[in-house]
C-alpha cells in the first residue's frame, strides 16, 4: 500500500499520524480510500467537482502530480505521496 505523508494541519483527521497508508491504483483512488479511512480528509483536499483544491499540492515520489497525469497518476504499493498545503506570504 502506498504511504501518504500528512501535513501538520490535517493530522487531527488522521489521529495525529504523520504518515498513513491507503489503497488504490492511482492518486484519485488513493485519496478516495484515504477519505474512507479518515472521514473528512477528502473535503480538505478535493473541490466539489473532485479536483485537487488549488492551494493543495500532491507529490508522487517527489514529483508534483500536476506535471504527471494529475489524479490519474498511477500508484504502486511502494510509492510515496505527500500532501503539501501551499504557503503564501512575503513582504
PDB file as gemmi writes it, atoms N, CA and C in Angstrom:
CRYST1    1.000    1.000    1.000  90.00  90.00  90.00 P 1                      
ATOM      1  N   UNK A   1       0.838  -1.184   0.000  1.00  0.00           N  
ATOM      2  CA  UNK A   1       0.000   0.000   0.000  1.00  0.00           C  
ATOM      3  C   UNK A   1       0.881   1.245   0.000  1.00  0.00           C  
ATOM      4  N   UNK A   2       0.553   2.234  -0.805  1.00  0.00           N  
ATOM      5  CA  UNK A   2       1.326   3.479  -0.807  1.00  0.00           C  
ATOM      6  C   UNK A   2       1.277   4.176   0.554  1.00  0.00           C  
ATOM      7  N   UNK A   3       2.330   4.895   0.857  1.00  0.00           N  
ATOM      8  CA  UNK A   3       2.413   5.686   2.084  1.00  0.00           C  
ATOM      9  C   UNK A   3       2.120   7.131   1.735  1.00  0.00           C  
ATOM     10  N   UNK A   4       1.302   7.795   2.551  1.00  0.00           N  
ATOM     11  CA  UNK A   4       0.932   9.187   2.317  1.00  0.00           C  
ATOM     12  C   UNK A   4       1.412  10.029   3.487  1.00  0.00           C  
ATOM     13  N   UNK A   5       2.188  11.051   3.183  1.00  0.00           N  
ATOM     14  CA  UNK A   5       2.686  11.995   4.194  1.00  0.00           C  
ATOM     15  C   UNK A   5       1.598  13.036   4.436  1.00  0.00           C  
ATOM     16  N   UNK A   6       1.206  13.205   5.696  1.00  0.00           N  
ATOM     17  CA  UNK A   6       0.123  14.113   6.068  1.00  0.00           C  
ATOM     18  C   UNK A   6       0.712  15.379   6.682  1.00  0.00           C  
ATOM     19  N   UNK A   7       0.323  16.558   6.197  1.00  0.00           N  
ATOM     20  CA  UNK A   7       0.840  17.799   6.777  1.00  0.00           C  
ATOM     21  C   UNK A   7       0.246  18.050   8.169  1.00  0.00           C  
ATOM     22  N   UNK A   8       0.967  18.788   8.971  1.00  0.00           N  
ATOM     23  CA  UNK A   8       0.567  19.049  10.351  1.00  0.00           C  
ATOM     24  C   UNK A   8      -0.876  19.536  10.499  1.00  0.00           C  
ATOM     25  N   UNK A   9      -1.360  20.497   9.683  1.00  0.00           N  
ATOM     26  CA  UNK A   9      -2.732  20.975   9.881  1.00  0.00           C  
ATOM     27  C   UNK A   9      -3.819  19.908   9.681  1.00  0.00           C  
ATOM     28  N   UNK A  10      -3.510  18.843   8.942  1.00  0.00           N  
ATOM     29  CA  UNK A  10      -4.503  17.801   8.680  1.00  0.00           C  
ATOM     30  C   UNK A  10      -4.367  16.584   9.593  1.00  0.00           C  
ATOM     31  N   UNK A  11      -3.346  16.554  10.418  1.00  0.00           N  
ATOM     32  CA  UNK A  11      -3.106  15.386  11.267  1.00  0.00           C  
ATOM     33  C   UNK A  11      -4.205  15.103  12.286  1.00  0.00           C  
ATOM     34  N   UNK A  12      -4.947  16.103  12.768  1.00  0.00           N  
ATOM     35  CA  UNK A  12      -6.058  15.750  13.668  1.00  0.00           C  
ATOM     36  C   UNK A  12      -7.067  14.790  13.007  1.00  0.00           C  
ATOM     37  N   UNK A  13      -7.168  14.822  11.679  1.00  0.00           N  
ATOM     38  CA  UNK A  13      -8.081  13.926  10.972  1.00  0.00           C  
ATOM     39  C   UNK A  13      -7.531  12.514  10.837  1.00  0.00           C  
ATOM     40  N   UNK A  14      -6.218  12.334  11.055  1.00  0.00           N  
ATOM     41  CA  UNK A  14      -5.588  11.016  10.953  1.00  0.00           C  
ATOM     42  C   UNK A  14      -5.082  10.535  12.310  1.00  0.00           C  
ATOM     43  N   UNK A  15      -5.760  10.936  13.367  1.00  0.00           N  
ATOM     44  CA  UNK A  15      -5.349  10.589  14.740  1.00  0.00           C  
ATOM     45  C   UNK A  15      -3.896  10.990  14.995  1.00  0.00           C  
ATOM     46  N   UNK A  16      -3.515  12.155  14.473  1.00  0.00           N  
ATOM     47  CA  UNK A  16      -2.181  12.752  14.646  1.00  0.00           C  
ATOM     48  C   UNK A  16      -1.043  11.931  14.042  1.00  0.00           C  
ATOM     49  N   UNK A  17      -1.357  11.085  13.087  1.00  0.00           N  
ATOM     50  CA  UNK A  17      -0.308  10.343  12.389  1.00  0.00           C  
ATOM     51  C   UNK A  17       0.284  11.216  11.287  1.00  0.00           C  
ATOM     52  N   UNK A  18       1.601  11.203  11.155  1.00  0.00           N  
ATOM     53  CA  UNK A  18       2.234  11.992  10.099  1.00  0.00           C  
ATOM     54  C   UNK A  18       2.332  11.226   8.787  1.00  0.00           C  
ATOM     55  N   UNK A  19       2.197   9.907   8.839  1.00  0.00           N  
ATOM     56  CA  UNK A  19       2.155   9.074   7.642  1.00  0.00           C  
ATOM     57  C   UNK A  19       1.077   8.014   7.817  1.00  0.00           C  
ATOM     58  N   UNK A  20       0.353   7.770   6.750  1.00  0.00           N  
ATOM     59  CA  UNK A  20      -0.690   6.745   6.751  1.00  0.00           C  
ATOM     60  C   UNK A  20      -0.586   5.953   5.454  1.00  0.00           C  
ATOM     61  N   UNK A  21      -1.325   4.878   5.377  1.00  0.00           N  
ATOM     62  CA  UNK A  21      -1.350   4.062   4.164  1.00  0.00           C  
ATOM     63  C   UNK A  21      -2.775   4.037   3.630  1.00  0.00           C  
ATOM     64  N   UNK A  22      -2.893   3.914   2.318  1.00  0.00           N  
ATOM     65  CA  UNK A  22      -4.199   3.808   1.677  1.00  0.00           C  
ATOM     66  C   UNK A  22      -4.032   3.013   0.383  1.00  0.00           C  
ATOM     67  N   UNK A  23      -5.103   2.374  -0.040  1.00  0.00           N  
ATOM     68  CA  UNK A  23      -5.076   1.556  -1.242  1.00  0.00           C  
ATOM     69  C   UNK A  23      -5.544   2.334  -2.456  1.00  0.00           C  
ATOM     70  N   UNK A  24      -5.069   1.899  -3.620  1.00  0.00           N  
ATOM     71  CA  UNK A  24      -5.526   2.491  -4.864  1.00  0.00           C  
ATOM     72  C   UNK A  24      -4.503   2.315  -5.967  1.00  0.00           C  
ATOM     73  N   UNK A  25      -4.989   2.276  -7.200  1.00  0.00           N  
ATOM     74  CA  UNK A  25      -4.111   2.120  -8.350  1.00  0.00           C  
ATOM     75  C   UNK A  25      -3.672   3.435  -8.956  1.00  0.00           C  
ATOM     76  N   UNK A  26      -4.352   4.530  -8.549  1.00  0.00           N  
ATOM     77  CA  UNK A  26      -3.938   5.861  -8.988  1.00  0.00           C  
ATOM     78  C   UNK A  26      -4.202   6.841  -7.843  1.00  0.00           C  
ATOM     79  N   UNK A  27      -3.764   8.073  -8.012  1.00  0.00           N  
ATOM     80  CA  UNK A  27      -3.878   9.060  -6.932  1.00  0.00           C  
ATOM     81  C   UNK A  27      -5.340   9.263  -6.537  1.00  0.00           C  
ATOM     82  N   UNK A  28      -6.237   9.322  -7.496  1.00  0.00           N  
ATOM     83  CA  UNK A  28      -7.667   9.518  -7.202  1.00  0.00           C  
ATOM     84  C   UNK A  28      -8.187   8.415  -6.274  1.00  0.00           C  
ATOM     85  N   UNK A  29      -7.860   7.167  -6.581  1.00  0.00           N  
ATOM     86  CA  UNK A  29      -8.317   6.035  -5.772  1.00  0.00           C  
ATOM     87  C   UNK A  29      -7.686   6.052  -4.382  1.00  0.00           C  
ATOM     88  N   UNK A  30      -6.430   6.425  -4.310  1.00  0.00           N  
ATOM     89  CA  UNK A  30      -5.760   6.515  -3.006  1.00  0.00           C  
ATOM     90  C   UNK A  30      -6.432   7.575  -2.142  1.00  0.00           C  
ATOM     91  N   UNK A  31      -6.738   8.734  -2.733  1.00  0.00           N  
ATOM     92  CA  UNK A  31      -7.391   9.795  -1.960  1.00  0.00           C  
ATOM     93  C   UNK A  31      -8.795   9.376  -1.527  1.00  0.00           C  
ATOM     94  N   UNK A  32      -9.511   8.645  -2.370  1.00  0.00           N  
ATOM     95  CA  UNK A  32     -10.842   8.153  -2.006  1.00  0.00           C  
ATOM     96  C   UNK A  32     -10.744   7.184  -0.827  1.00  0.00           C  
ATOM     97  N   UNK A  33      -9.760   6.287  -0.872  1.00  0.00           N  
ATOM     98  CA  UNK A  33      -9.574   5.337   0.232  1.00  0.00           C  
ATOM     99  C   UNK A  33      -9.144   6.074   1.501  1.00  0.00           C  
ATOM    100  N   UNK A  34      -8.307   7.073   1.335  1.00  0.00           N  
ATOM    101  CA  UNK A  34      -7.874   7.888   2.474  1.00  0.00           C  
ATOM    102  C   UNK A  34      -9.068   8.558   3.147  1.00  0.00           C  
ATOM    103  N   UNK A  35     -10.003   9.068   2.339  1.00  0.00           N  
ATOM    104  CA  UNK A  35     -11.194   9.709   2.901  1.00  0.00           C  
ATOM    105  C   UNK A  35     -12.095   8.682   3.583  1.00  0.00           C  
ATOM    106  N   UNK A  36     -12.117   7.462   3.065  1.00  0.00           N  
ATOM    107  CA  UNK A  36     -12.922   6.412   3.702  1.00  0.00           C  
ATOM    108  C   UNK A  36     -12.322   6.030   5.059  1.00  0.00           C  
ATOM    109  N   UNK A  37     -10.997   5.945   5.111  1.00  0.00           N  
ATOM    110  CA  UNK A  37     -10.316   5.575   6.356  1.00  0.00           C  
ATOM    111  C   UNK A  37     -10.322   6.714   7.378  1.00  0.00           C  
ATOM    112  N   UNK A  38     -10.253   7.942   6.874  1.00  0.00           N  
ATOM    113  CA  UNK A  38     -10.186   9.132   7.732  1.00  0.00           C  
ATOM    114  C   UNK A  38     -11.236  10.134   7.249  1.00  0.00           C  
ATOM    115  N   UNK A  39     -12.508   9.918   7.631  1.00  0.00           N  
ATOM    116  CA  UNK A  39     -13.602  10.767   7.145  1.00  0.00           C  
ATOM    117  C   UNK A  39     -13.334  12.263   7.349  1.00  0.00           C  
ATOM    118  N   UNK A  40     -13.650  13.018   6.309  1.00  0.00           N  
ATOM    119  CA  UNK A  40     -13.459  14.464   6.343  1.00  0.00           C  
ATOM    120  C   UNK A  40     -12.185  14.915   5.661  1.00  0.00           C  
ATOM    121  N   UNK A  41     -11.253  14.016   5.478  1.00  0.00           N  
ATOM    122  CA  UNK A  41      -9.977  14.389   4.862  1.00  0.00           C  
ATOM    123  C   UNK A  41     -10.162  14.754   3.397  1.00  0.00           C  
ATOM    124  N   UNK A  42     -11.035  14.048   2.700  1.00  0.00           N  
ATOM    125  CA  UNK A  42     -11.253  14.306   1.280  1.00  0.00           C  
ATOM    126  C   UNK A  42     -11.711  15.724   1.002  1.00  0.00           C  
ATOM    127  N   UNK A  43     -12.570  16.259   1.847  1.00  0.00           N  
ATOM    128  CA  UNK A  43     -13.076  17.625   1.631  1.00  0.00           C  
ATOM    129  C   UNK A  43     -12.000  18.679   1.859  1.00  0.00           C  
ATOM    130  N   UNK A  44     -10.926  18.310   2.518  1.00  0.00           N  
ATOM    131  CA  UNK A  44      -9.803  19.235   2.725  1.00  0.00           C  
ATOM    132  C   UNK A  44      -8.825  19.209   1.553  1.00  0.00           C  
ATOM    133  N   UNK A  45      -8.997  18.218   0.663  1.00  0.00           N  
ATOM    134  CA  UNK A  45      -8.066  18.039  -0.448  1.00  0.00           C  
ATOM    135  C   UNK A  45      -8.698  18.279  -1.821  1.00  0.00           C  
ATOM    136  N   UNK A  46      -9.985  17.930  -1.944  1.00  0.00           N  
ATOM    137  CA  UNK A  46     -10.648  17.980  -3.245  1.00  0.00           C  
ATOM    138  C   UNK A  46     -11.817  18.951  -3.240  1.00  0.00           C  
ATOM    139  N   UNK A  47     -12.055  19.594  -4.391  1.00  0.00           N  
ATOM    140  CA  UNK A  47     -13.195  20.501  -4.509  1.00  0.00           C  
ATOM    141  C   UNK A  47     -14.463  19.707  -4.804  1.00  0.00           C  
ATOM    142  N   UNK A  48     -15.586  20.392  -4.927  1.00  0.00           N  
ATOM    143  CA  UNK A  48     -16.877  19.717  -5.136  1.00  0.00           C  
ATOM    144  C   UNK A  48     -16.940  18.950  -6.447  1.00  0.00           C  
ATOM    145  N   UNK A  49     -16.077  19.300  -7.404  1.00  0.00           N  
ATOM    146  CA  UNK A  49     -16.037  18.607  -8.687  1.00  0.00           C  
ATOM    147  C   UNK A  49     -15.038  17.452  -8.701  1.00  0.00           C  
ATOM    148  N   UNK A  50     -14.360  17.237  -7.575  1.00  0.00           N  
ATOM    149  CA  UNK A  50     -13.402  16.144  -7.480  1.00  0.00           C  
ATOM    150  C   UNK A  50     -11.988  16.486  -7.874  1.00  0.00           C  
ATOM    151  N   UNK A  51     -11.707  17.758  -8.157  1.00  0.00           N  
ATOM    152  CA  UNK A  51     -10.346  18.184  -8.484  1.00  0.00           C  
ATOM    153  C   UNK A  51      -9.590  18.584  -7.230  1.00  0.00           C  
ATOM    154  N   UNK A  52      -8.288  18.578  -7.320  1.00  0.00           N  
ATOM    155  CA  UNK A  52      -7.456  18.984  -6.186  1.00  0.00           C  
ATOM    156  C   UNK A  52      -7.655  20.480  -5.943  1.00  0.00           C  
ATOM    157  N   UNK A  53      -7.880  20.838  -4.692  1.00  0.00           N  
ATOM    158  CA  UNK A  53      -8.015  22.254  -4.339  1.00  0.00           C  
ATOM    159  C   UNK A  53      -6.764  23.008  -4.770  1.00  0.00           C  
ATOM    160  N   UNK A  54      -6.941  24.242  -5.222  1.00  0.00           N  
ATOM    161  CA  UNK A  54      -5.815  24.989  -5.802  1.00  0.00           C  
ATOM    162  C   UNK A  54      -4.703  25.282  -4.807  1.00  0.00           C  
ATOM    163  N   UNK A  55      -4.992  25.266  -3.518  1.00  0.00           N  
ATOM    164  CA  UNK A  55      -3.951  25.537  -2.523  1.00  0.00           C  
ATOM    165  C   UNK A  55      -3.373  24.253  -1.912  1.00  0.00           C  
ATOM    166  N   UNK A  56      -3.661  23.125  -2.531  1.00  0.00           N  
ATOM    167  CA  UNK A  56      -3.099  21.845  -2.097  1.00  0.00           C  
ATOM    168  C   UNK A  56      -2.209  21.308  -3.215  1.00  0.00           C  
ATOM    169  N   UNK A  57      -1.023  20.894  -2.854  1.00  0.00           N  
ATOM    170  CA  UNK A  57      -0.115  20.245  -3.801  1.00  0.00           C  
ATOM    171  C   UNK A  57       0.031  18.791  -3.375  1.00  0.00           C  
ATOM    172  N   UNK A  58       0.024  17.902  -4.344  1.00  0.00           N  
ATOM    173  CA  UNK A  58       0.217  16.485  -4.062  1.00  0.00           C  
ATOM    174  C   UNK A  58       1.407  16.008  -4.876  1.00  0.00           C  
ATOM    175  N   UNK A  59       2.348  15.397  -4.175  1.00  0.00           N  
ATOM    176  CA  UNK A  59       3.565  14.904  -4.813  1.00  0.00           C  
ATOM    177  C   UNK A  59       3.569  13.379  -4.814  1.00  0.00           C  
ATOM    178  N   UNK A  60       3.940  12.826  -5.942  1.00  0.00           N  
ATOM    179  CA  UNK A  60       4.078  11.389  -6.119  1.00  0.00           C  
ATOM    180  C   UNK A  60       5.555  11.104  -6.291  1.00  0.00           C  
ATOM    181  N   UNK A  61       6.159  10.474  -5.290  1.00  0.00           N  
ATOM    182  CA  UNK A  61       7.604  10.208  -5.320  1.00  0.00           C  
ATOM    183  C   UNK A  61       8.385  11.478  -5.685  1.00  0.00           C  
ATOM    184  N   UNK A  62       8.089  12.564  -5.007  1.00  0.00           N  
ATOM    185  CA  UNK A  62       8.765  13.857  -5.163  1.00  0.00           C  
ATOM    186  C   UNK A  62       8.440  14.613  -6.453  1.00  0.00           C  
ATOM    187  N   UNK A  63       7.477  14.145  -7.240  1.00  0.00           N  
ATOM    188  CA  UNK A  63       7.059  14.845  -8.455  1.00  0.00           C  
ATOM    189  C   UNK A  63       5.640  15.375  -8.263  1.00  0.00           C  
ATOM    190  N   UNK A  64       5.427  16.637  -8.547  1.00  0.00           N  
ATOM    191  CA  UNK A  64       4.106  17.246  -8.452  1.00  0.00           C  
ATOM    192  C   UNK A  64       3.183  16.565  -9.456  1.00  0.00           C  
ATOM    193  N   UNK A  65       2.030  16.062  -8.988  1.00  0.00           N  
ATOM    194  CA  UNK A  65       1.132  15.346  -9.909  1.00  0.00           C  
ATOM    195  C   UNK A  65       0.607  16.242 -11.015  1.00  0.00           C  
ATOM    196  N   UNK A  66       0.681  17.570 -10.853  1.00  0.00           N  
ATOM    197  CA  UNK A  66       0.234  18.477 -11.918  1.00  0.00           C  
ATOM    198  C   UNK A  66       1.114  18.344 -13.155  1.00  0.00           C  
ATOM    199  N   UNK A  67       2.347  17.845 -12.974  1.00  0.00           N  
ATOM    200  CA  UNK A  67       3.266  17.654 -14.091  1.00  0.00           C  
ATOM    201  C   UNK A  67       3.304  16.198 -14.544  1.00  0.00           C  
ATOM    202  N   UNK A  68       2.480  15.371 -13.925  1.00  0.00           N  
ATOM    203  CA  UNK A  68       2.369  13.966 -14.313  1.00  0.00           C  
ATOM    204  C   UNK A  68       0.991  13.788 -14.965  1.00  0.00           C  
ATOM    205  N   UNK A  69       0.210  12.875 -14.465  1.00  0.00           N  
ATOM    206  CA  UNK A  69      -1.133  12.648 -15.003  1.00  0.00           C  
ATOM    207  C   UNK A  69      -2.201  13.106 -14.007  1.00  0.00           C  
ATOM    208  N   UNK A  70      -1.847  14.074 -13.177  1.00  0.00           N  
ATOM    209  CA  UNK A  70      -2.740  14.613 -12.150  1.00  0.00           C  
ATOM    210  C   UNK A  70      -3.333  13.476 -11.326  1.00  0.00           C  
ATOM    211  N   UNK A  71      -4.647  13.459 -11.111  1.00  0.00           N  
ATOM    212  CA  UNK A  71      -5.268  12.441 -10.262  1.00  0.00           C  
ATOM    213  C   UNK A  71      -5.222  11.048 -10.873  1.00  0.00           C  
ATOM    214  N   UNK A  72      -4.966  10.970 -12.172  1.00  0.00           N  
ATOM    215  CA  UNK A  72      -4.871   9.666 -12.844  1.00  0.00           C  
ATOM    216  C   UNK A  72      -3.459   9.085 -12.794  1.00  0.00           C  
ATOM    217  N   UNK A  73      -2.541   9.750 -12.104  1.00  0.00           N  
ATOM    218  CA  UNK A  73      -1.175   9.251 -11.961  1.00  0.00           C  
ATOM    219  C   UNK A  73      -1.207   7.878 -11.295  1.00  0.00           C  
ATOM    220  N   UNK A  74      -0.595   6.902 -11.937  1.00  0.00           N  
ATOM    221  CA  UNK A  74      -0.552   5.537 -11.410  1.00  0.00           C  
ATOM    222  C   UNK A  74       0.252   5.496 -10.111  1.00  0.00           C  
ATOM    223  N   UNK A  75      -0.183   4.633  -9.202  1.00  0.00           N  
ATOM    224  CA  UNK A  75       0.459   4.483  -7.897  1.00  0.00           C  
ATOM    225  C   UNK A  75       0.735   3.008  -7.656  1.00  0.00           C  
ATOM    226  N   UNK A  76       1.976   2.696  -7.302  1.00  0.00           N  
ATOM    227  CA  UNK A  76       2.374   1.331  -6.971  1.00  0.00           C  
ATOM    228  C   UNK A  76       2.434   1.192  -5.444  1.00  0.00           C  
ATOM    229  N   UNK A  77       2.380  -0.033  -4.943  1.00  0.00           N  
ATOM    230  CA  UNK A  77       2.376  -0.232  -3.492  1.00  0.00           C  
ATOM    231  C   UNK A  77       3.559   0.396  -2.752  1.00  0.00           C  
ATOM    232  N   UNK A  78       4.717   0.472  -3.367  1.00  0.00           N  
ATOM    233  CA  UNK A  78       5.890   1.026  -2.684  1.00  0.00           C  
ATOM    234  C   UNK A  78       6.014   2.546  -2.836  1.00  0.00           C  
ATOM    235  N   UNK A  79       5.089   3.180  -3.555  1.00  0.00           N  
ATOM    236  CA  UNK A  79       5.172   4.619  -3.803  1.00  0.00           C  
ATOM    237  C   UNK A  79       4.858   5.432  -2.556  1.00  0.00           C  
ATOM    238  N   UNK A  80       5.298   6.693  -2.616  1.00  0.00           N  
ATOM    239  CA  UNK A  80       5.036   7.640  -1.537  1.00  0.00           C  
ATOM    240  C   UNK A  80       4.332   8.858  -2.118  1.00  0.00           C  
ATOM    241  N   UNK A  81       3.276   9.281  -1.435  1.00  0.00           N  
ATOM    242  CA  UNK A  81       2.582  10.513  -1.781  1.00  0.00           C  
ATOM    243  C   UNK A  81       2.784  11.491  -0.630  1.00  0.00           C  
ATOM    244  N   UNK A  82       2.874  12.757  -0.961  1.00  0.00           N  
ATOM    245  CA  UNK A  82       2.976  13.804   0.050  1.00  0.00           C  
ATOM    246  C   UNK A  82       1.938  14.858  -0.250  1.00  0.00           C  
ATOM    247  N   UNK A  83       1.165  15.226   0.769  1.00  0.00           N  
ATOM    248  CA  UNK A  83       0.181  16.297   0.660  1.00  0.00           C  
ATOM    249  C   UNK A  83       0.834  17.534   1.249  1.00  0.00           C  
ATOM    250  N   UNK A  84       0.919  18.589   0.440  1.00  0.00           N  
ATOM    251  CA  UNK A  84       1.609  19.806   0.862  1.00  0.00           C  
ATOM    252  C   UNK A  84       0.710  21.010   0.624  1.00  0.00           C  
ATOM    253  N   UNK A  85       0.240  21.647   1.704  1.00  0.00           N  
ATOM    254  CA  UNK A  85      -0.553  22.870   1.513  1.00  0.00           C  
ATOM    255  C   UNK A  85       0.357  23.978   0.976  1.00  0.00           C  
ATOM    256  N   UNK A  86      -0.173  24.771   0.056  1.00  0.00           N  
ATOM    257  CA  UNK A  86       0.590  25.897  -0.474  1.00  0.00           C  
ATOM    258  C   UNK A  86       0.766  26.947   0.626  1.00  0.00           C  
ATOM    259  N   UNK A  87       1.880  27.604   0.611  1.00  0.00           N  
ATOM    260  CA  UNK A  87       2.178  28.640   1.589  1.00  0.00           C  
ATOM    261  C   UNK A  87       2.289  29.956   0.847  1.00  0.00           C  
ATOM    262  N   UNK A  88       1.541  30.933   1.295  1.00  0.00           N  
ATOM    263  CA  UNK A  88       1.577  32.259   0.673  1.00  0.00           C  
ATOM    264  C   UNK A  88       2.124  33.266   1.670  1.00  0.00           C  
ATOM    265  N   UNK A  89       2.566  34.347   1.157  1.00  0.00           N  
ATOM    266  CA  UNK A  89       3.064  35.387   2.056  1.00  0.00           C  
ATOM    267  C   UNK A  89       4.236  36.122   1.423  1.00  0.00           C  
ATOM    268  N   UNK A  90       4.875  36.859   2.210  1.00  0.00           N  
ATOM    269  CA  UNK A  90       6.024  37.619   1.736  1.00  0.00           C  
ATOM    270  C   UNK A  90       5.900  39.051   2.187  1.00  0.00           C  
ATOM    271  N   UNK A  91       6.801  39.850   1.700  1.00  0.00           N  
ATOM    272  CA  UNK A  91       6.769  41.251   2.127  1.00  0.00           C  
ATOM    273  C   UNK A  91       6.571  42.174   0.961  1.00  0.00           C  
TER     274      UNK A  91                                                      
END                                                                             
